[in-house]
């Protein structure tokens, strides 16, 4: 399946956004690891003197804007991938690796099933466990993230953040079979919004 010029441009923009997000996250990490949620004021409500409060606020604002940009670009990439798949299907071109048919609502799409990440831990009672994820599952699609546009785990983390309390469609491969599950990232008694560990597969 050949990537189009538009897909390449969108992927380049996506990489730029992710690089900028990482730079601002690194800045927050350098400021006493304040991250996105640590307070920037002291117990008395005054700006903290041990960090650069202005830089932290600016970085958080930029990250928020970039995350919105990332969601938009991922939607555009997803739409372009569908166009690529439809064109390839119409031309009967390209090699098919472990081809299967999946159903999403009323739409049936035939596509190459290439996993990009692996679940190596699922916490009991977590949203991931309730959604049906198991250790050893290989991720084929995670929301709008798939092998064609996956570059690093920041893509997955962004999808999780922006899917909080909303069903997230996941296509996974387990024991040679492909399954569709819906997972709802949410706050629970354990760490994170999913309660599992995802690591990239070596391509």
TORPA-4810 file (N, C-alpha, C, O; in nm, 3 decimals):
<nodes>
NODE_1_0.085_-0.119_0.000_0.000_0.000_0.000_0.088_0.124_0.000_0.160_0.149_0.097_X
NODE_2_0.083_0.201_-0.107_0.170_0.318_-0.123_0.109_0.439_-0.053_-0.011_0.464_-0.060_X
NODE_3_0.196_0.513_0.016_0.150_0.634_0.082_0.137_0.746_-0.021_0.220_0.759_-0.110_X
NODE_4_0.034_0.827_-0.008_0.014_0.939_-0.097_0.098_1.059_-0.051_0.150_1.061_0.061_X
NODE_5_0.109_1.158_-0.139_0.183_1.280_-0.103_0.115_1.348_0.016_0.182_1.400_0.105_X
NODE_6_-0.019_1.349_0.015_-0.091_1.411_0.126_-0.064_1.337_0.257_-0.046_1.400_0.361_X
NODE_7_-0.063_1.204_0.251_-0.034_1.125_0.372_0.105_1.158_0.425_0.125_1.172_0.546_X
NODE_8_0.201_1.170_0.334_0.338_1.202_0.376_0.345_1.341_0.440_0.415_1.361_0.539_X
NODE_9_0.271_1.436_0.383_0.269_1.571_0.439_0.203_1.572_0.577_0.251_1.637_0.670_X
NODE_10_0.092_1.497_0.590_0.024_1.489_0.719_0.113_1.422_0.823_0.117_1.465_0.938_X
NODE_11_0.184_1.317_0.783_0.273_1.246_0.876_0.387_1.338_0.921_0.427_1.336_1.037_X
NODE_12_0.439_1.417_0.827_0.546_1.512_0.862_0.496_1.614_0.964_0.565_1.645_1.061_X
NODE_13_0.374_1.665_0.942_0.316_1.762_1.035_0.292_1.697_1.170_0.316_1.759_1.274_X
NODE_14_0.245_1.574_1.169_0.222_1.501_1.295_0.352_1.486_1.374_0.354_1.508_1.495_X
NODE_15_0.460_1.451_1.305_0.589_1.436_1.371_0.637_1.569_1.431_0.694_1.572_1.540_X
NODE_16_0.612_1.678_1.358_0.651_1.810_1.407_0.574_1.845_1.535_0.631_1.895_1.631_X
NODE_17_0.444_1.816_1.534_0.361_1.844_1.651_0.408_1.763_1.771_0.421_1.815_1.882_X
NODE_18_0.435_1.634_1.747_0.480_1.547_1.856_0.616_1.590_1.909_0.643_1.580_2.029_X
NODE_19_0.702_1.637_1.819_0.833_1.686_1.862_0.819_1.810_1.949_0.888_1.824_2.050_X
NODE_20_0.728_1.900_1.910_0.706_2.022_1.990_0.646_1.988_2.126_0.684_2.047_2.227_X
NODE_21_0.552_1.894_2.127_0.493_1.852_2.255_0.602_1.799_2.347_0.606_1.832_2.466_X
NODE_22_0.691_1.716_2.292_0.799_1.658_2.372_0.890_1.767_2.428_0.934_1.759_2.542_X
NODE_23_0.919_1.869_2.348_1.006_1.977_2.395_0.944_2.050_2.514_1.012_2.079_2.612_X
NODE_24_0.814_2.078_2.506_0.748_2.145_2.617_0.734_2.053_2.738_0.743_2.098_2.852_X
NODE_25_0.712_1.924_2.714_0.705_1.829_2.825_0.841_1.819_2.895_0.848_1.810_3.018_X
NODE_26_0.949_1.821_2.815_1.084_1.818_2.872_1.109_1.943_2.957_1.174_1.936_3.061_X
NODE_27_1.056_2.057_2.910_1.071_2.180_2.987_1.002_2.167_3.123_1.059_2.205_3.226_X
NODE_28_0.880_2.114_3.123_0.807_2.095_3.249_0.880_1.996_3.339_0.884_2.013_3.461_X
NODE_29_0.938_1.894_3.278_1.013_1.795_3.356_1.135_1.859_3.422_1.173_1.822_3.533_X
NODE_30_1.196_1.956_3.352_1.314_2.023_3.406_1.280_2.117_3.521_1.368_2.155_3.599_X
NODE_31_1.153_2.155_3.533_1.109_2.244_3.640_1.050_2.162_3.756_0.930_2.168_3.783_X
NODE_32_1.135_2.089_3.821_1.094_2.007_3.936_0.985_1.906_3.900_0.904_1.867_3.984_X
NODE_33_0.985_1.865_3.772_0.889_1.766_3.722_0.744_1.806_3.753_0.665_1.724_3.799_X
NODE_34_0.711_1.933_3.726_0.575_1.979_3.756_0.471_1.915_3.665_0.354_1.903_3.702_X
NODE_35_0.513_1.873_3.546_0.420_1.807_3.455_0.302_1.897_3.421_0.312_2.020_3.422_X
NODE_36_0.189_1.832_3.390_0.070_1.907_3.349_-0.023_1.938_3.465_-0.115_2.019_3.450_X
NODE_37_-0.001_1.875_3.580_-0.100_1.886_3.688_-0.047_1.937_3.821_-0.126_1.976_3.907_X
NODE_38_0.084_1.937_3.840_0.138_1.982_3.969_0.109_2.131_3.989_0.116_2.209_3.893_X
NODE_39_0.076_2.173_4.112_0.045_2.315_4.137_0.165_2.405_4.112_0.279_2.369_4.138_X
NODE_40_0.134_2.524_4.061_0.239_2.623_4.036_0.242_2.730_4.145_0.321_2.824_4.138_X
NODE_41_0.158_2.715_4.245_0.156_2.808_4.359_0.186_2.729_4.485_0.170_2.607_4.490_X
NODE_42_0.230_2.803_4.590_0.260_2.735_4.716_0.135_2.723_4.801_0.025_2.757_4.758_X
NODE_43_0.152_2.675_4.922_0.039_2.651_5.012_-0.038_2.778_5.044_-0.156_2.772_5.079_X
NODE_44_0.027_2.894_5.032_-0.039_3.021_5.062_-0.095_3.088_4.937_-0.148_3.198_4.944_X
NODE_45_-0.083_3.021_4.824_-0.140_3.074_4.700_-0.047_3.164_4.621_-0.090_3.224_4.522_X
NODE_46_0.078_3.176_4.663_0.174_3.259_4.590_0.249_3.175_4.487_0.268_3.055_4.508_X
NODE_47_0.291_3.237_4.377_0.369_3.163_4.277_0.492_3.098_4.340_0.562_3.160_4.420_X
NODE_48_0.516_2.975_4.304_0.631_2.904_4.360_0.761_2.973_4.322_0.777_3.021_4.210_X
NODE_49_0.855_2.977_4.417_0.982_3.045_4.395_1.090_2.948_4.344_1.197_2.991_4.303_X
NODE_50_1.060_2.819_4.346_1.161_2.720_4.307_1.153_2.681_4.159_1.231_2.599_4.111_X
NODE_51_1.058_2.740_4.087_1.042_2.711_3.944_1.014_2.840_3.867_0.981_2.943_3.926_X
NODE_52_1.027_2.832_3.736_0.992_2.944_3.649_0.844_2.930_3.615_0.808_2.862_3.519_X
NODE_53_0.761_2.993_3.694_0.616_2.977_3.681_0.567_3.020_3.543_0.482_2.953_3.483_X
NODE_54_0.619_3.131_3.492_0.575_3.181_3.361_0.602_3.078_3.251_0.517_3.050_3.167_X
NODE_55_0.724_3.021_3.253_0.760_2.923_3.152_0.672_2.798_3.162_0.634_2.739_3.060_X
NODE_56_0.641_2.759_3.285_0.556_2.641_3.305_0.415_2.666_3.252_0.357_2.579_3.186_X
NODE_57_0.361_2.783_3.281_0.225_2.815_3.232_0.223_2.822_3.080_0.130_2.774_3.016_X
NODE_58_0.327_2.883_3.024_0.336_2.894_2.878_0.346_2.754_2.816_0.279_2.726_2.717_X
NODE_59_0.428_2.668_2.875_0.445_2.533_2.821_0.315_2.455_2.827_0.279_2.385_2.733_X
NODE_60_0.244_2.467_2.940_0.116_2.396_2.953_0.015_2.444_2.849_-0.059_2.364_2.792_X
NODE_61_0.013_2.574_2.827_-0.080_2.629_2.728_-0.046_2.578_2.588_-0.134_2.539_2.512_X
NODE_62_0.083_2.579_2.556_0.126_2.533_2.424_0.096_2.385_2.405_0.054_2.343_2.297_X
NODE_63_0.117_2.305_2.510_0.088_2.162_2.501_-0.059_2.139_2.477_-0.097_2.053_2.397_X
NODE_64_-0.144_2.215_2.545_-0.289_2.202_2.527_-0.328_2.231_2.382_-0.407_2.159_2.322_X
NODE_65_-0.272_2.338_2.327_-0.301_2.375_2.188_-0.248_2.269_2.091_-0.316_2.232_1.995_X
NODE_66_-0.126_2.220_2.117_-0.066_2.121_2.029_-0.141_1.988_2.035_-0.152_1.919_1.934_X
NODE_67_-0.192_1.952_2.152_-0.269_1.829_2.164_-0.397_1.837_2.081_-0.439_1.738_2.020_X
NODE_68_-0.459_1.954_2.079_-0.577_1.973_1.993_-0.538_1.962_1.846_-0.610_1.902_1.766_X
NODE_69_-0.424_2.021_1.812_-0.374_2.009_1.674_-0.347_1.863_1.640_-0.372_1.818_1.528_X
NODE_70_-0.295_1.789_1.738_-0.262_1.648_1.716_-0.388_1.567_1.688_-0.388_1.480_1.601_X
NODE_71_-0.494_1.594_1.762_-0.621_1.524_1.740_-0.671_1.551_1.598_-0.715_1.459_1.529_X
NODE_72_-0.663_1.677_1.556_-0.710_1.713_1.422_-0.628_1.644_1.314_-0.684_1.592_1.218_X
NODE_73_-0.496_1.643_1.330_-0.411_1.584_1.228_-0.430_1.433_1.224_-0.424_1.373_1.116_X
NODE_74_-0.455_1.371_1.340_-0.477_1.227_1.342_-0.607_1.191_1.270_-0.615_1.087_1.204_X
NODE_75_-0.708_1.276_1.282_-0.834_1.253_1.210_-0.811_1.263_1.060_-0.865_1.184_0.983_X
NODE_76_-0.732_1.362_1.019_-0.702_1.377_0.877_-0.623_1.258_0.825_-0.647_1.210_0.714_X
NODE_77_-0.529_1.210_0.905_-0.450_1.093_0.866_-0.539_0.971_0.853_-0.526_0.892_0.759_X
NODE_78_-0.631_0.956_0.948_-0.723_0.842_0.943_-0.808_0.847_0.816_-0.828_0.745_0.750_X
NODE_79_-0.857_0.965_0.781_-0.938_0.980_0.660_-0.856_0.949_0.535_-0.905_0.886_0.442_X
NODE_80_-0.731_0.994_0.534_-0.646_0.969_0.418_-0.612_0.821_0.406_-0.603_0.767_0.295_X
NODE_81_-0.593_0.754_0.520_-0.566_0.610_0.517_-0.684_0.533_0.460_-0.666_0.437_0.385_X
NODE_82_-0.805_0.576_0.495_-0.924_0.512_0.439_-0.926_0.530_0.288_-0.959_0.436_0.214_X
NODE_83_-0.892_0.650_0.241_-0.885_0.675_0.096_-0.781_0.586_0.030_-0.804_0.532_-0.079_X
NODE_84_-0.666_0.571_0.097_-0.560_0.485_0.042_-0.607_0.341_0.033_-0.585_0.274_-0.068_X
NODE_85_-0.673_0.294_0.140_-0.723_0.157_0.140_-0.826_0.136_0.030_-0.825_0.034_-0.039_X
NODE_86_-0.915_0.233_0.014_-1.019_0.220_-0.087_-0.960_0.217_-0.228_-1.005_0.141_-0.313_X
NODE_87_-0.858_0.302_-0.251_-0.793_0.304_-0.381_-0.721_0.172_-0.409_-0.729_0.117_-0.518_X
NODE_88_-0.650_0.122_-0.307_-0.578_-0.004_-0.322_-0.675_-0.118_-0.347_-0.648_-0.209_-0.426_X
NODE_89_-0.788_-0.113_-0.279_-0.888_-0.218_-0.294_-0.947_-0.213_-0.436_-0.969_-0.317_-0.499_X
NODE_90_-0.972_-0.092_-0.485_-1.031_-0.077_-0.617_-0.935_-0.124_-0.726_-0.977_-0.183_-0.826_X
NODE_91_-0.806_-0.098_-0.707_-0.706_-0.136_-0.806_-0.653_-0.277_-0.785_-0.576_-0.329_-0.866_X
NODE_92_-0.696_-0.337_-0.678_-0.648_-0.472_-0.641_-0.496_-0.475_-0.641_-0.435_-0.570_-0.690_X
NODE_93_-0.437_-0.369_-0.586_-0.293_-0.357_-0.588_-0.234_-0.382_-0.450_-0.304_-0.377_-0.349_X
NODE_94_-0.104_-0.410_-0.449_-0.034_-0.427_-0.322_-0.044_-0.569_-0.272_-0.134_-0.645_-0.310_X
NODE_95_0.049_-0.604_-0.188_0.048_-0.737_-0.129_-0.038_-0.736_-0.005_-0.048_-0.635_0.065_X
NODE_96_-0.102_-0.848_0.020_-0.189_-0.861_0.137_-0.123_-0.949_0.240_-0.090_-1.065_0.212_X
NODE_97_-0.103_-0.894_0.359_-0.041_-0.969_0.469_-0.145_-0.994_0.577_-0.189_-0.902_0.645_X
NODE_98_-0.184_-1.122_0.592_-0.281_-1.159_0.694_-0.408_-1.075_0.680_-0.455_-1.015_0.776_X
NODE_99_-0.462_-1.072_0.556_-0.578_-0.988_0.527_-0.704_-1.046_0.588_-0.726_-1.167_0.585_X
NODE_100_-0.786_-0.959_0.642_-0.914_-1.002_0.698_-1.011_-0.887_0.685_-0.971_-0.776_0.648_X
NODE_101_-1.136_-0.910_0.715_-1.239_-0.808_0.705_-1.290_-0.775_0.844_-1.323_-0.864_0.922_X
NODE_102_-1.298_-0.644_0.875_-1.352_-0.601_1.003_-1.473_-0.515_0.977_-1.482_-0.449_0.873_X
NODE_103_-1.564_-0.515_1.070_-1.686_-0.438_1.055_-1.689_-0.328_1.160_-1.671_-0.354_1.279_X
NODE_104_-1.713_-0.205_1.115_-1.726_-0.091_1.206_-1.857_-0.023_1.174_-1.867_0.052_1.077_X
NODE_105_-1.957_-0.047_1.256_-2.089_0.007_1.229_-2.144_-0.055_1.102_-2.152_-0.177_1.091_X
NODE_106_-2.180_0.028_1.005_-2.234_-0.021_0.879_-2.127_-0.033_0.771_-2.154_-0.075_0.659_X
NODE_107_-2.005_0.005_0.806_-1.899_0.007_0.706_-1.811_-0.116_0.720_-1.773_-0.153_0.831_X
NODE_108_-1.778_-0.180_0.608_-1.686_-0.293_0.608_-1.560_-0.249_0.536_-1.566_-0.196_0.425_X
NODE_109_-1.448_-0.270_0.599_-1.322_-0.225_0.540_-1.222_-0.340_0.541_-1.199_-0.402_0.645_X
NODE_110_-1.163_-0.367_0.426_-1.061_-0.470_0.417_-0.926_-0.401_0.421_-0.901_-0.308_0.345_X
NODE_111_-0.839_-0.446_0.509_-0.712_-0.376_0.526_-0.605_-0.472_0.575_-0.637_-0.581_0.623_X
NODE_112_-0.481_-0.434_0.565_-0.372_-0.517_0.611_-0.365_-0.513_0.763_-0.372_-0.406_0.824_X
NODE_113_-0.353_-0.631_0.822_-0.351_-0.640_0.967_-0.207_-0.647_1.016_-0.149_-0.755_1.022_X
NODE_114_-0.150_-0.535_1.051_-0.011_-0.530_1.095_-0.006_-0.470_1.236_-0.024_-0.349_1.250_X
NODE_115_0.018_-0.549_1.340_0.025_-0.496_1.477_0.144_-0.401_1.493_0.247_-0.416_1.427_X
NODE_116_0.128_-0.303_1.583_0.237_-0.208_1.606_0.279_-0.202_1.753_0.383_-0.144_1.785_X
NODE_117_0.199_-0.260_1.843_0.231_-0.253_1.986_0.179_-0.377_2.057_0.093_-0.448_2.006_X
NODE_118_0.233_-0.400_2.176_0.201_-0.520_2.253_0.157_-0.483_2.395_0.214_-0.394_2.458_X
NODE_119_0.054_-0.551_2.444_0.011_-0.536_2.584_0.090_-0.635_2.668_0.076_-0.756_2.649_X
NODE_120_0.173_-0.587_2.760_0.251_-0.680_2.843_0.212_-0.676_2.991_0.272_-0.745_3.073_X
NODE_121_0.110_-0.594_3.024_0.059_-0.595_3.162_-0.082_-0.540_3.161_-0.110_-0.438_3.099_X
NODE_122_-0.173_-0.608_3.231_-0.309_-0.560_3.249_-0.344_-0.573_3.398_-0.342_-0.683_3.452_X
NODE_123_-0.374_-0.461_3.462_-0.405_-0.463_3.605_-0.549_-0.508_3.628_-0.641_-0.471_3.556_X
NODE_124_-0.564_-0.591_3.731_-0.697_-0.642_3.764_-0.791_-0.527_3.804_-0.752_-0.439_3.881_X
NODE_125_-0.913_-0.528_3.753_-1.011_-0.426_3.787_-0.993_-0.295_3.713_-1.063_-0.198_3.742_X
NODE_126_-0.900_-0.289_3.619_-0.870_-0.166_3.546_-0.965_-0.149_3.428_-1.031_-0.245_3.388_X
NODE_127_-0.972_-0.027_3.371_-1.052_-0.007_3.249_-1.007_-0.100_3.136_-1.090_-0.146_3.057_X
NODE_128_-0.876_-0.126_3.128_-0.826_-0.215_3.023_-0.881_-0.356_3.041_-0.921_-0.422_2.945_X
NODE_129_-0.882_-0.402_3.168_-0.934_-0.537_3.197_-1.083_-0.545_3.170_-1.131_-0.642_3.112_X
NODE_130_-1.156_-0.442_3.211_-1.301_-0.440_3.187_-1.331_-0.436_3.037_-1.433_-0.489_2.992_X
NODE_131_-1.243_-0.373_2.960_-1.264_-0.361_2.816_-1.228_-0.488_2.740_-1.260_-0.500_2.622_X
NODE_132_-1.161_-0.581_2.807_-1.130_-0.708_2.743_-0.986_-0.726_2.698_-0.955_-0.823_2.630_X
NODE_133_-0.897_-0.634_2.734_-0.757_-0.650_2.696_-0.692_-0.758_2.781_-0.724_-0.774_2.899_X
NODE_134_-0.600_-0.831_2.719_-0.527_-0.937_2.788_-0.379_-0.925_2.757_-0.340_-0.871_2.653_X
NODE_135_-0.296_-0.976_2.849_-0.152_-0.976_2.827_-0.122_-1.059_2.702_-0.173_-1.170_2.686_X
NODE_136_-0.038_-1.005_2.615_-0.004_-1.074_2.492_-0.080_-1.024_2.371_-0.046_-1.056_2.257_X
NODE_137_-0.185_-0.944_2.395_-0.260_-0.887_2.283_-0.170_-0.793_2.203_-0.091_-0.717_2.260_X
NODE_138_-0.182_-0.799_2.072_-0.106_-0.710_1.984_-0.203_-0.610_1.923_-0.306_-0.648_1.866_X
NODE_139_-0.172_-0.482_1.934_-0.260_-0.375_1.887_-0.242_-0.353_1.737_-0.131_-0.332_1.688_X
NODE_140_-0.355_-0.358_1.667_-0.357_-0.328_1.524_-0.407_-0.186_1.501_-0.353_-0.112_1.419_X
NODE_141_-0.510_-0.148_1.575_-0.561_-0.012_1.573_-0.592_0.029_1.717_-0.647_-0.049_1.794_X
NODE_142_-0.556_0.152_1.752_-0.585_0.206_1.883_-0.643_0.344_1.860_-0.570_0.443_1.850_X
NODE_143_-0.777_0.351_1.850_-0.839_0.476_1.807_-0.795_0.506_1.665_-0.819_0.425_1.575_X
NODE_144_-0.732_0.619_1.644_-0.686_0.657_1.510_-0.541_0.615_1.485_-0.487_0.642_1.377_X
NODE_145_-0.478_0.550_1.583_-0.338_0.509_1.567_-0.331_0.368_1.511_-0.400_0.278_1.559_X
NODE_146_-0.249_0.349_1.408_-0.227_0.218_1.348_-0.084_0.212_1.298_-0.010_0.310_1.308_X
NODE_147_-0.045_0.098_1.243_0.096_0.080_1.205_0.144_0.185_1.106_0.260_0.226_1.109_X
NODE_148_0.054_0.228_1.016_0.094_0.322_0.912_0.131_0.459_0.966_0.213_0.529_0.906_X
NODE_149_0.071_0.500_1.080_0.101_0.634_1.131_0.165_0.632_1.270_0.191_0.738_1.328_X
NODE_150_0.189_0.512_1.324_0.250_0.503_1.457_0.399_0.533_1.450_0.471_0.475_1.369_X
NODE_151_0.444_0.625_1.536_0.587_0.656_1.542_0.644_0.632_1.682_0.755_0.582_1.696_X
NODE_152_0.567_0.669_1.784_0.612_0.645_1.921_0.490_0.641_2.013_0.377_0.662_1.969_X
NODE_153_0.514_0.615_2.142_0.405_0.595_2.236_0.332_0.725_2.270_0.226_0.722_2.332_X
NODE_154_0.389_0.840_2.230_0.320_0.967_2.254_0.187_0.971_2.180_0.090_1.029_2.228_X
NODE_155_0.182_0.908_2.061_0.057_0.903_1.985_-0.051_0.832_2.064_-0.165_0.878_2.072_X
NODE_156_-0.015_0.719_2.123_-0.110_0.641_2.202_-0.153_0.719_2.325_-0.271_0.723_2.359_X
NODE_157_-0.055_0.782_2.393_-0.085_0.858_2.515_-0.182_0.973_2.485_-0.271_1.002_2.565_X
NODE_158_-0.163_1.038_2.371_-0.250_1.149_2.335_-0.393_1.102_2.311_-0.488_1.166_2.354_X
NODE_159_-0.406_0.988_2.242_-0.539_0.932_2.217_-0.608_0.897_2.350_-0.727_0.922_2.367_X
NODE_160_-0.532_0.839_2.442_-0.589_0.803_2.573_-0.638_0.927_2.646_-0.749_0.928_2.699_X
NODE_161_-0.555_1.031_2.650_-0.591_1.154_2.721_-0.719_1.214_2.668_-0.805_1.259_2.745_X
NODE_162_-0.733_1.215_2.537_-0.848_1.281_2.476_-0.968_1.188_2.459_-1.070_1.228_2.404_X
NODE_163_-0.954_1.065_2.509_-1.067_0.971_2.506_-1.117_0.942_2.647_-1.193_0.847_2.667_X
NODE_164_-1.075_1.021_2.744_-1.116_0.996_2.881_-1.269_0.996_2.893_-1.337_1.088_2.848_X
NODE_165_-1.320_0.889_2.954_-1.464_0.870_2.977_-1.543_0.856_2.848_-1.665_0.873_2.847_X
NODE_166_-1.473_0.825_2.738_-1.541_0.801_2.610_-1.493_0.668_2.553_-1.374_0.638_2.561_X
NODE_167_-1.584_0.588_2.495_-1.544_0.459_2.438_-1.436_0.477_2.330_-1.446_0.565_2.245_X
NODE_168_-1.336_0.393_2.337_-1.224_0.398_2.242_-1.218_0.264_2.169_-1.204_0.159_2.232_X
NODE_169_-1.228_0.269_2.038_-1.228_0.145_1.959_-1.086_0.093_1.944_-0.995_0.167_1.906_X
NODE_170_-1.068_-0.036_1.974_-0.938_-0.100_1.964_-0.952_-0.228_1.882_-1.039_-0.311_1.908_X
NODE_171_-0.866_-0.243_1.782_-0.859_-0.369_1.706_-0.730_-0.439_1.747_-0.622_-0.380_1.740_X
NODE_172_-0.741_-0.562_1.788_-0.624_-0.634_1.839_-0.614_-0.773_1.778_-0.712_-0.829_1.728_X
NODE_173_-0.495_-0.826_1.783_-0.470_-0.963_1.737_-0.434_-1.048_1.857_-0.347_-1.013_1.937_X
NODE_174_-0.503_-1.162_1.869_-0.480_-1.253_1.982_-0.480_-1.397_1.930_-0.579_-1.444_1.875_X
NODE_175_-0.369_-1.463_1.948_-0.357_-1.603_1.904_-0.393_-1.620_1.757_-0.459_-1.717_1.718_X
NODE_176_-0.349_-1.524_1.676_-0.372_-1.534_1.534_-0.508_-1.487_1.487_-0.535_-1.486_1.367_X
NODE_177_-0.595_-1.448_1.580_-0.728_-1.400_1.543_-0.740_-1.251_1.573_-0.671_-1.199_1.660_X
NODE_178_-0.829_-1.183_1.500_-0.848_-1.039_1.515_-0.979_-1.010_1.586_-1.083_-1.067_1.550_X
NODE_179_-0.975_-0.923_1.685_-1.092_-0.888_1.764_-1.110_-0.736_1.768_-1.013_-0.661_1.760_X
NODE_180_-1.235_-0.692_1.779_-1.268_-0.552_1.806_-1.316_-0.542_1.949_-1.403_-0.619_1.991_X
NODE_181_-1.261_-0.447_2.026_-1.309_-0.423_2.162_-1.325_-0.272_2.181_-1.265_-0.193_2.109_X
NODE_182_-1.405_-0.235_2.278_-1.421_-0.094_2.315_-1.371_-0.075_2.458_-1.415_-0.144_2.550_X
NODE_183_-1.281_0.019_2.476_-1.223_0.048_2.607_-1.253_0.193_2.641_-1.243_0.280_2.555_X
NODE_184_-1.289_0.218_2.765_-1.318_0.355_2.809_-1.213_0.400_2.910_-1.223_0.366_3.028_X
NODE_185_-1.112_0.477_2.866_-1.012_0.529_2.960_-1.080_0.613_3.068_-1.161_0.700_3.037_X
NODE_186_-1.048_0.587_3.193_-1.112_0.661_3.302_-1.029_0.651_3.429_-0.943_0.564_3.442_X
NODE_187_-1.056_0.741_3.520_-0.990_0.738_3.650_-1.041_0.619_3.730_-1.162_0.598_3.741_X
NODE_188_-0.950_0.542_3.786_-0.989_0.427_3.868_-0.897_0.422_3.988_-0.824_0.517_4.015_X
NODE_189_-0.898_0.311_4.063_-0.821_0.305_4.187_-0.671_0.291_4.164_-0.592_0.313_4.255_X
NODE_190_-0.632_0.254_4.042_-0.490_0.237_4.012_-0.435_0.352_3.929_-0.505_0.450_3.904_X
NODE_191_-0.308_0.341_3.887_-0.244_0.449_3.810_-0.291_0.452_3.666_-0.330_0.350_3.609_X
NODE_192_-0.286_0.572_3.607_-0.320_0.588_3.466_-0.469_0.581_3.441_-0.549_0.565_3.533_X
NODE_193_-0.505_0.593_3.314_-0.645_0.589_3.273_-0.684_0.455_3.214_-0.802_0.428_3.192_X
NODE_194_-0.583_0.370_3.189_-0.612_0.238_3.132_-0.582_0.123_3.228_-0.656_0.025_3.236_X
NODE_195_-0.472_0.136_3.301_-0.434_0.027_3.390_-0.369_-0.088_3.316_-0.393_-0.204_3.348_X
NODE_196_-0.288_-0.055_3.217_-0.214_-0.158_3.144_-0.085_-0.095_3.092_-0.069_0.027_3.094_X
NODE_197_0.004_-0.178_3.045_0.129_-0.128_2.987_0.136_-0.168_2.841_0.116_-0.284_2.805_X
NODE_198_0.164_-0.069_2.757_0.173_-0.090_2.614_0.315_-0.058_2.569_0.370_0.047_2.603_X
NODE_199_0.374_-0.149_2.494_0.508_-0.122_2.443_0.511_-0.146_2.292_0.441_-0.233_2.243_X
NODE_200_0.592_-0.070_2.220_0.595_-0.084_2.074_0.657_-0.216_2.031_0.748_-0.268_2.097_X
NODE_201_0.608_-0.269_1.920_0.669_-0.388_1.861_0.780_-0.345_1.769_0.771_-0.241_1.702_X
NODE_202_0.885_-0.424_1.765_0.994_-0.394_1.672_0.948_-0.423_1.531_0.902_-0.533_1.500_X
NODE_203_0.962_-0.323_1.445_0.919_-0.340_1.306_1.031_-0.403_1.225_1.015_-0.426_1.105_X
</nodes>
